[in-house]
Each structure stands twice: as structure tokens, then as C-alpha cells.
Amino acid sequence: LEGKSISAVARTFNVHPATIYRCIEPNSAL
């Protein structure tokens, strides 16, 4: 996902974009 997409999803779920990134790429967020 692009940064804009993550921001959009983060806004929808009212969470921090970093949280979304950890969910979509758990292996890269170590």
C-alpha cells in the first residue's frame, strides 16, 4: 500500500498510520 492509502485507512479506523503498517507488513516492522 502507498503512504496515502495507509493514511486513509488509519483515518477510517482512527488509528496511527504506523499501526496499519505493522498490520500489513509485520515482518518488516521488527
N, C-alpha and C positions, 0 to 999 in steps of 0.2 A: 504493500500500500504506500501511496505517496504521503508526504507530510501533511498535505491539505486534507487528505482522506482521514488520516488519523485524528487530526484536529476536529474534523466534522463529527466523527464517531465519538470522540471524547466529549464534545459539546452535547451530543444527543444523550449520552449516558451520564453526563455531568461528572466526568472523572478527568484525571490528569492524562494528557497525551502519552506520557511515559508508561502509564498503566496499560494503555491499549497496546503499546509497542511490546511490552513484556508478554502480553497475551498472544500476540500474533507471532512473535519470534522469541520464545522462552530460551532457546539455546544460545541466542546472540546477546541476551540480556544478562549473562553471567558477568 
